Amino acid sequence: MLYWDEVLFPSMLATIRGERYLLLSDNQIYDELVELAKRAITAFKFPKQSLEYDKTEDTIDNFGYKYYFINDNIGNAEIQVLVAWMKVFWIDNLILNADNFNNLYHDSNISAYSPGNLMSNYIKTQNSYKADAKALEQNYYRVDIDGSPAITGTIDDV
């Protein structure tokens, strides 16, 4: 079985940063990653391998249920696309966080960061992550499961 915390979560955690995660417990981070993975699976349009998943019957390591892919043939190509979509939904969560809109100070004499600039940067990052996820998914479709080109033949064959 391919457990999500072994194949998906390390790659995801290696690519994101944020002080928000310093405030969360390991269980809360795990729960958030599970939800990001579920959303990524639904966003992946036409995977060549089944992304059907299940969870363990018993709780493990105080993390509740461990999720896993039923199909053991899921490879690096599928994992890369899933992690790319997880990053898209991760930045969505950051954008939707109401704390980003709160002013740190209410004194007109104090100059602080601009929530508008923060949102603008988040939206630029979100657009970049979406473009990356779509590009990875498009490249994924160009190759068959065995690694050969998905489209074969010549123009004369058409």
MIZA-621082 format. One record per atom (N, C-alpha, C): residue in one letter; residue number from 1; x negated, y, z negated. Coordinates in pm, whole numbers, plus 50000, padded with zeros to 5 digits. Each point is the difference from the previous one (the first is absolute). Example, Ala and Ser with C-alpha at 12.3 -4.5 7.8 and 13.67 -1.06 7.14 Angstrom:
BEGIN
A  1  48681  49431  49220
A  1  50089  50119  50000
A  1  49910  50120  50000
S  2  50035  50105  50072
S  2  49918  50119  49994
S  2  50077  50109  49927
end
This chain:
BEGIN
M  1  49916  49882  50000
M  1  50084  50118  50000
M  1  49912  50125  50000
L  2  50044  50098  50074
L  2  49928  50126  50006
L  2  50069  50100  49908
Y  3  49944  50018  49883
Y  3  50057  50093  49903
Y  3  49971  50143  50042
W  4  50099  50085  49987
W  4  49984  50140  50040
W  4  49889  50069  49923
D  5  49985  49967  49871
D  5  49897  50067  49920
D  5  49860  49954  50038
E  6  49990  49900  50086
E  6  49869  49954  50048
E  6  49970  50045  50143
V  7  50105  50013  50084
V  7  49975  50032  50141
V  7  50042  50142  50039
L  8  50101  50055  49937
L  8  50048  50134  50037
L  8  49950  50109  49906
F  9  50018  49978  49873
F  9  49978  50107  49902
F  9  49855  50048  49990
P  10  49899  49913  50008
P  10  49862  50053  49993
P  10  49969  50098  50114
S  11  50045  49968  50121
S  11  49976  50091  50114
S  11  50074  50131  49982
M  12  50122  49991  49950
M  12  50078  50121  49979
M  12  49937  50087  49892
L  13  49965  49941  49889
L  13  49943  50077  49889
L  13  49864  50060  50036
A  14  49928  49936  50092
A  14  49870  50051  50041
A  14  50011  50123  50088
T  15  50120  50024  50056
T  15  50013  50112  50094
T  15  50078  50118  49945
I  16  50054  49989  49880
I  16  50078  50111  49945
I  16  49932  50054  49874
R  17  50026  50125  49975
R  17  49950  50064  49879
R  17  50112  50085  49944
G  18  49993  50027  49873
G  18  50100  50089  49942
G  18  49996  49994  49850
E  19  50010  50118  49942
E  19  49998  50006  49854
E  19  50127  49940  49940
R  20  50103  49989  50081
R  20  50126  49941  49952
R  20  49977  49858  49949
Y  21  49910  49928  50063
Y  21  49976  49860  49962
Y  21  49924  49987  49869
L  22  49940  50109  49955
L  22  49936  49998  49869
L  22  50104  49998  49888
L  23  50118  50050  50032
L  23  50107  50008  49900
L  23  50088  49876  49996
L  24  49988  49915  50102
L  24  50085  49881  50009
L  24  49931  49879  49938
S  25  50079  49912  49945
S  25  49945  49873  49949
S  25  49976  49906  50118
D  26  49924  49894  49975
D  26  49975  49900  50104
D  26  50131  49941  50051
N  27  50095  49977  49912
N  27  50129  49945  50041
N  27  50075  50097  50091
Q  28  49995  50128  49969
Q  28  50068  50100  50082
Q  28  49935  50011  50138
I  29  49868  49994  50004
I  29  49930  50003  50129
I  29  50036  49877  50081
Y  30  50001  49884  49936
Y  30  50036  49876  50069
Y  30  50142  50009  50057
D  31  50094  50049  49919
D  31  50139  50013  50046
D  31  50010  50095  50119
E  32  49926  50108  49996
E  32  50002  50095  50112
E  32  49942  49936  50126
L  33  49891  49926  49985
L  33  49940  49934  50116
L  33  50093  49895  50060
V  34  50074  49931  49915
V  34  50098  49901  50050
V  34  50103  50070  50087
E  35  50052  50112  49951
E  35  50102  50071  50078
E  35  49943  50056  50130
L  36  49876  50049  49996
L  36  49936  50048  50123
L  36  49982  49886  50100
A  37  49962  49883  49951
A  37  49982  49884  50087
A  37  50132  49957  50063
K  38  50106  50000  49922
K  38  50132  49964  50055
K  38  50042  50097  50110
R  39  49976  50128  49978
R  39  50035  50099  50102
R  39  49913  49982  50124
A  40  49872  49968  49980
A  40  49909  49980  50114
A  40  50042  49879  50082
I  41  50044  49895  49934
I  41  50045  49879  50071
I  41  50119  50033  50089
T  42  50093  50080  49948
T  42  50116  50036  50081
T  42  49965  50096  50114
A  43  49893  50076  49985
A  43  49958  50094  50105
A  43  49925  49930  50114
F  44  49939  49887  49971
F  44  49921  49926  50099
F  44  50099  49938  50099
K  45  50002  50052  50122
K  45  50107  49967  50094
K  45  50002  49853  50046
F  46  49894  49955  50062
F  46  50000  49867  50058
F  46  49873  49923  49962
P  47  49989  49958  49876
P  47  49879  49924  49962
P  47  49998  49864  50070
K  48  49880  49958  50035
K  48  49984  49871  50067
K  48  50006  49884  49901
Q  49  49978  50030  49874
Q  49  50010  49902  49893
Q  49  50118  50039  49911
S  50  50065  49902  49946
S  50  50112  50028  49909
S  50  49947  50070  49875
L  51  50065  50110  49965
L  51  49963  50074  49878
L  51  50098  49972  49887
E  52  50068  49888  50011
E  52  50094  49962  49895
E  52  49924  49983  49869
Y  53  50061  50046  49894
Y  53  49933  49996  49870
Y  53  50094  49948  49894
D  54  49939  49967  49887
D  54  50076  49954  49885
D  54  49923  50046  49877
K  55  50054  49968  49885
K  55  49931  50035  49876
K  55  49993  49876  49912
T  56  49904  49998  49911
T  56  49984  49887  49911
T  56  50122  49989  49910
E  57  50025  49880  49953
E  57  50117  49979  49913
E  57  49977  50052  49859
D  58  49878  49994  49956
D  58  49967  50046  49864
D  58  49916  50126  50007
T  59  50008  50081  49897
T  59  49917  50119  49995
T  59  49855  49959  49974
I  60  49910  50080  50055
I  60  49857  49969  49990
I  60  49926  50126  49954
D  61  49914  49986  49903
D  61  49909  50108  49957
D  61  50071  50130  49965
N  62  50115  49993  49941
N  62  50076  50119  49961
N  62  50040  50089  50117
F  63  49981  49954  50123
F  63  50036  50080  50116
F  63  50137  49963  50054
G  64  50071  49921  49929
G  64  50128  49956  50053
G  64  49975  49890  50102
Y  65  50072  50005  50108
Y  65  49986  49899  50104
Y  65  49888  50038  50094
K  66  49928  49899  50048
K  66  49898  50023  50102
K  66  50063  49969  50135
Y  67  49985  50092  50093
Y  67  50053  49981  50133
Y  67  49895  49937  50090
Y  68  50046  49920  50095
Y  68  49908  49933  50092
Y  68  50068  49979  50134
F  69  49918  49986  50105
F  69  50049  49966  50132
F  69  50017  49849  50007
I  70  50113  49957  50054
I  70  50025  49857  50014
I  70  49910  49941  50108
N  71  49975  50078  50104
N  71  49917  49957  50113
N  71  49852  50022  49966
D  72  49921  49893  50003
D  72  49857  50010  49971
D  72  49918  50044  50121
N  73  50064  50018  50116
N  73  49928  50036  50122
N  73  49990  50150  50023
I  74  50044  50077  49905
I  74  49988  50146  50013
I  74  49853  50036  49994
G  75  49957  50076  50099
G  75  49858  50033  50009
G  75  49970  50146  49975
N  76  49877  50036  50026
N  76  49954  50136  49977
N  76  50075  50103  50084
A  77  50039  49961  50121
A  77  50071  50094  50087
A  77  50132  50043  49938
E  78  50074  49903  49947
E  78  50127  50033  49935
E  78  49978  50081  49872
I  79  49898  49963  49925
I  79  49970  50070  49874
I  79  49966  50146  50029
Q  80  49921  50025  50104
Q  80  49964  50138  50034
Q  80  50122  50084  50034
V  81  50092  49944  50076
V  81  50121  50075  50036
V  81  50085  50025  49876
L  82  50013  49899  49915
L  82  50080  50018  49878
L  82  49940  50106  49909
V  83  49870  49999  49982
V  83  49936  50100  49915
V  83  50017  50140  50059
A  84  49992  50010  50132
A  84  50019  50131  50064
A  84  50141  50053  49973
W  85  50101  49912  50007
W  85  50136  50044  49970
W  85  50018  50028  49851
M  86  49932  49926  49915
M  86  50007  50027  49857
M  86  49949  50141  49970
K  87  49894  50042  50069
K  87  49947  50135  49979
K  87  50100  50106  50044
V  88  50074  49973  50107
V  88  50102  50095  50045
V  88  50104  50020  49890
F  89  50046  49889  49942
F  89  50103  50010  49898
F  89  49945  50054  49868
W  90  49871  49977  49976
W  90  49936  50055  49881
W  90  50000  50154  50007
I  91  49963  50053  50117
I  91  49997  50146  50013
I  91  50142  50055  49997
D  92  50098  49923  50049
D  92  50141  50041  49987
D  92  50036  50020  49853
N  93  49956  49906  49916
N  93  50028  50012  49856
N  93  49936  50126  49941
L  94  49881  50033  50045
L  94  49934  50121  49950
L  94  50077  50124  50042
I  95  50046  50002  50123
I  95  50074  50116  50049
I  95  50131  50017  49925
L  96  50064  49889  49968
L  96  50130  50006  49933
L  96  49991  50023  49849
N  97  49879  50003  49947
N  97  49981  50021  49857
N  97  50032  50146  49964
A  98  50100  50019  49918
A  98  50045  50136  49964
A  98  49893  50079  49925
D  99  49907  49931  49934
D  99  49895  50071  49925
D  99  49914  50086  50092
N  100  49994  49966  50127
N  100  49919  50079  50093
N  100  50055  50140  50022
F  101  50125  50022  49964
F  101  50062  50129  50024
F  101  50002  50089  49877
N  102  49956  49949  49889
N  102  49998  50079  49877
N  102  49880  50093  49999
N  103  50021  50120  49954
N  103  49888  50093  49982
N  103  49927  49964  49871
L  104  49869  50005  50007
L  104  49922  49973  49880
L  104  50013  50112  49899
Y  105  50005  50122  50051
Y  105  50007  50117  49913
Y  105  50111  50091  50050
H  106  50060  50072  49908
H  106  50108  50091  50038
H  106  49960  50146  49979
D  107  49873  50023  49989
D  107  49949  50136  49980
D  107  49953  50053  50135
S  108  50046  50117  50038
S  108  49963  50056  50130
S  108  49852  50038  50005
N  109  49933  50010  49886
N  109  49859  50036  49998
N  109  49907  49881  50021
I  110  50058  49880  49998
I  110  49918  49880  50015
I  110  50023  49944  50140
S  111  49889  49979  50069
S  111  50006  49944  50134
S  111  49970  49850  49993
A  112  50091  49920  50051
A  112  49983  49855  49998
A  112  50016  49947  50142
Y  113  49989  49871  50015
Y  113  50015  49940  50132
Y  113  50142  50022  50051
S  114  50016  49993  50128
S  114  50130  50020  50060
S  114  50069  49866  50024
P  115  50117  49977  49941
P  115  50074  49876  50030
P  115  50031  49987  50149
G  116  50020  50112  50067
G  116  50026  49997  50143
G  116  49882  49945  50078
N  117  49879  50043  49963
N  117  49880  49949  50066
N  117  49982  49851  49972
L  118  50029  49960  49877
L  118  49990  49858  49965
L  118  50094  49917  50086
M  119  50124  50044  50013
M  119  50098  49928  50082
M  119  49957  49996  50146
S  120  49948  50112  50047
S  120  49952  50006  50139
S  120  49890  49897  50023
N  121  49907  49990  49905
N  121  49892  49901  50013
N  121  50054  49858  49992
Y  122  50095  49977  49911
Y  122  50060  49867  49990
Y  122  50071  49962  50130
I  123  50070  50094  50060
I  123  50073  49971  50124
I  123  49902  49973  50114
K  124  49889  50074  50006
K  124  49898  49973  50101
K  124  49942  49860  49979
T  125  49975  49965  49876
T  125  49948  49866  49971
T  125  50103  49894  50036
Q  126  50125  50026  49969
Q  126  50106  49906  50033
Q  126  50006  49976  50152
N  127  49994  50107  50078
N  127  50002  49987  50146
N  127  49880  49920  50050
S  128  49886  50023  49939
S  128  49880  49926  50037
S  128  50015  49852  49966
Y  129  50053  49969  49882
Y  129  50020  49861  49961
Y  129  50101  49930  50090
K  130  50106  50071  50039
K  130  50099  49941  50090
K  130  49939  49970  50136
A  131  49921  50094  50050
A  131  49934  49978  50129
A  131  49904  49881  49992
D  132  49927  49990  49890
D  132  49908  49887  49982
D  132  50076  49867  49995
A  133  50111  49997  49926
A  133  50078  49877  49988
A  133  50057  49959  50135
K  134  50052  50096  50075
K  134  50056  49969  50132
K  134  49892  49953  50096
A  135  49882  50061  49993
A  135  49889  49959  50087
A  135  49953  49859  49965
L  136  49987  49971  49871
L  136  49961  49865  49959
L  136  50103  49897  50044
E  137  50127  50034  49986
E  137  50106  49908  50041
E  137  49997  49980  50152
Q  138  49978  50107  50075
Q  138  49993  49989  50145
Q  138  49881  49913  50042
N  139  49885  50019  49938
N  139  49884  49916  50030
N  139  50025  49855  49961
Y  140  50073  49979  49895
Y  140  50034  49865  49954
Y  140  50076  49925  50108
Y  141  50089  50068  50072
Y  141  50081  49934  50102
Y  141  49920  49968  50126
R  142  49884  50058  50016
R  142  49920  49979  50121
R  142  49928  49865  50003
V  143  49993  49935  49886
V  143  49925  49875  49991
V  143  50091  49889  49951
D  144  49989  49883  50064
D  144  50080  49885  49956
D  144  49942  49944  49871
I  145  50071  49906  49942
I  145  49959  49940  49874
I  145  49859  49939  50010
D  146  49967  49943  50116
D  146  49870  49936  50015
D  146  49888  50099  50033
G  147  50032  50128  50010
G  147  49898  50101  50027
G  147  49988  50039  50145
S  148  50071  49932  50089
S  148  49995  50035  50143
S  148  50095  50116  50028
P  149  49976  50070  50112
P  149  50088  50112  50032
P  149  50146  49955  50013
A  150  50091  50080  49953
A  150  50141  49964  50004
A  150  50056  50005  50141
I  151  49944  50086  50083
I  151  50045  50012  50138
I  151  49890  49944  50088
T  152  50032  49898  50074
T  152  49900  49938  50087
T  152  50048  50008  50144
G  153  49911  49969  50090
G  153  50033  50004  50143
G  153  49946  50126  50063
T  154  50031  50016  50127
T  154  49956  50117  50075
T  154  50119  50072  50056
I  155  49973  50112  50061
I  155  50108  50078  50060
I  155  50066  49921  50111
D  156  49922  49917  50071
D  156  50054  49920  50110
D  156  50104  49898  49952
D  157  49992  49962  49872
D  157  50094  49902  49946
D  157  50138  50057  49978
V  158  50012  50132  50000
V  158  50129  50065  49970
V  158  50093  49994  50117
end
